[in-house]
Amino acid sequence: MNSEKAEGWGSADQAKKLDEGRKANVYKELKNLDPKSHPLNEQVKLTYLLTKKDDDVEVTIIHALLPKGSDIPEHVHEVHDIIYPVSGKATIWIDGIGDLKLEKGVIVNVPPGVLHKVYKVVEELEVFDVFSGAII
């Protein structure tokens, strides 16, 4: 890193020591975590990767699996909902925009309070869903 501080990045002399109580939350394997049913559709499985409740972080990160033919009905969040598909195909509808593709190679940032839904899941959809503030 050059002598000027890069925005959002610090130098080694600014590093903190990791306290013992937080070591268990640094590394997780998806295969070792238990998925839960989505509160709006029990077919959709959510694995909570990082939450304020369990990890004391100011974001919520979820791994979601939506089976072919499933949907998540219209809903809103109080924070940004950032959706990053890694496989599969579906459609997301966002109020004020309309329909957009959900598939590998796109990222969707639903602003706080904006109505949206996921539907037309034509191939099992796997996404990482990041909420810019902790929702759980």
C-alpha positions in Angstrom: 0.0 0.0 0.0 1.4 3.4 -0.8 2.0 6.1 1.8 -1.5 7.6 1.4 -4.3 5.8 3.3 -6.5 4.0 0.8 -10.2 4.7 1.5 -11.6 1.9 3.7 -8.2 0.2 4.2 -5.9 0.6 7.2 -2.2 -0.2 7.6 -0.8 -3.0 9.7 0.1 -0.6 12.5 -3.6 0.0 13.0 -4.4 -3.7 13.5 -6.2 -5.0 16.6 -5.7 -8.3 18.4 -8.6 -10.7 17.9 -10.2 -11.4 21.3 -10.8 -15.1 22.3 -14.6 -14.7 22.4 -14.8 -13.8 18.8 -12.5 -16.4 17.3 -15.3 -18.9 16.7 -17.2 -16.4 14.5 -14.3 -15.7 12.1 -14.5 -18.9 10.0 -17.6 -21.0 9.2 -18.3 -23.7 6.7 -21.7 -23.6 5.0 -21.9 -27.4 5.1 -21.8 -27.3 8.9 -24.6 -24.8 9.3 -28.3 -25.7 9.6 -30.7 -24.1 7.1 -34.0 -22.7 8.4 -37.2 -22.1 6.5 -37.9 -18.6 5.1 -40.6 -16.9 7.2 -42.6 -16.2 4.0 -42.2 -19.6 2.3 -41.1 -22.7 4.1 -39.8 -24.3 0.8 -37.1 -21.6 0.7 -34.1 -22.5 2.9 -32.0 -19.8 4.6 -28.6 -20.4 6.2 -27.7 -17.5 8.4 -24.0 -16.9 7.9 -23.5 -13.7 9.9 -26.0 -12.0 12.3 -25.9 -9.4 15.0 -27.5 -11.9 17.4 -24.9 -14.6 16.9 -21.8 -12.8 15.6 -22.1 -9.2 16.9 -21.9 -7.7 13.4 -23.8 -4.8 11.9 -24.9 -6.8 8.8 -26.9 -9.9 8.1 -25.6 -12.3 5.5 -27.7 -15.2 4.4 -27.2 -18.1 2.0 -30.6 -18.9 0.3 -31.8 -21.8 -1.8 -35.0 -21.3 -3.7 -36.3 -24.5 -5.3 -37.6 -24.5 -8.9 -41.2 -23.2 -8.8 -40.9 -21.5 -5.4 -41.3 -17.8 -4.7 -40.8 -15.2 -2.0 -43.9 -12.9 -1.9 -43.9 -9.1 -1.8 -42.1 -7.8 1.3 -39.8 -4.9 2.4 -36.8 -4.5 4.7 -35.6 -1.5 6.7 -32.1 -1.8 5.2 -30.5 -2.3 1.8 -31.1 -5.9 0.5 -28.2 -6.8 -1.7 -28.7 -10.0 -3.6 -25.9 -11.9 -5.3 -27.0 -15.0 -7.3 -24.3 -17.7 -7.8 -26.5 -20.2 -9.7 -30.0 -20.7 -11.0 -32.5 -18.4 -12.7 -35.4 -16.4 -11.4 -37.1 -13.0 -11.6 -37.1 -10.3 -9.1 -39.8 -7.6 -9.2 -38.9 -4.3 -7.5 -41.6 -1.6 -7.1 -40.9 1.4 -9.3 -38.6 -0.7 -11.6 -40.4 -3.8 -12.6 -38.9 -7.2 -13.4 -35.2 -8.0 -13.5 -33.3 -11.2 -14.1 -31.8 -13.0 -11.1 -28.9 -15.2 -12.3 -25.2 -15.5 -12.0 -23.4 -12.4 -13.1 -25.8 -9.8 -11.6 -26.1 -8.0 -8.3 -29.3 -6.4 -7.1 -29.4 -3.7 -4.5 -33.0 -3.2 -3.2 -33.2 0.1 -1.3 -34.6 0.2 2.2 -38.4 0.2 2.4 -38.9 -0.7 -1.3 -41.5 -3.5 -2.0 -40.0 -6.5 -3.9 -40.6 -10.2 -4.5 -38.7 -13.1 -6.1 -40.7 -15.4 -8.4 -40.5 -17.4 -11.6 -37.8 -19.6 -10.2 -37.1 -21.6 -13.4 -33.9 -23.2 -12.1 -33.1 -23.8 -8.4 -31.7 -20.4 -7.3 -28.7 -20.1 -5.0 -28.0 -16.6 -3.7 -26.0 -14.8 -1.0 -28.2 -12.1 0.5 -26.5 -9.2 2.3 -28.4 -6.8 4.4 -26.6 -3.5 5.0 -27.8 -3.3 8.6 -28.5 -6.2 10.9 -32.0 -7.6 10.5 -31.4 -10.5 12.8 
